[in-house]
């Protein structure tokens, strides 16, 4: 967004989560992670990333375009909950 925030949209294009609201700043950390990896590997497409919920409840963000992933459970319950609300 113009204000520098990172937003997550639903399938209808509606804003679901904004990094500038409340404790949602962790979204920026995740965004920086896959953005850095895309730059490093010269990936120019703006492909979506996937949120994967494993059978044991763990959540992982996966960027197939750069072969990058981040296991969200490693960053504490509050940060995990930010992305967990997208699963429900």
Rosetta blueprint (number, residue, H / E / L):
1 X L
2 X L
3 X L
4 X L
5 X L
6 X L
7 X E
8 X E
9 X E
10 X L
11 X L
12 X L
13 X L
14 X L
15 X E
16 X E
17 X E
18 X E
19 X L
20 X L
21 X L
22 X L
23 X L
24 X L
25 X L
26 X H
27 X H
28 X H
29 X H
30 X H
31 X H
32 X H
33 X H
34 X H
35 X H
36 X H
37 X H
38 X H
39 X H
40 X H
41 X L
42 X L
43 X L
44 X L
45 X L
46 X L
47 X L
48 X L
49 X L
50 X E
51 X E
52 X E
53 X E
54 X L
55 X L
56 X L
57 X L
58 X L
59 X E
60 X E
61 X E
62 X E
63 X E
64 X L
65 X L
66 X L
67 X L
68 X E
69 X E
70 X E
71 X E
72 X H
73 X H
74 X H
75 X H
76 X L
77 X H
78 X H
79 X H
80 X H
81 X H
82 X H
83 X H
84 X H
85 X L
86 X L
87 X L
88 X L
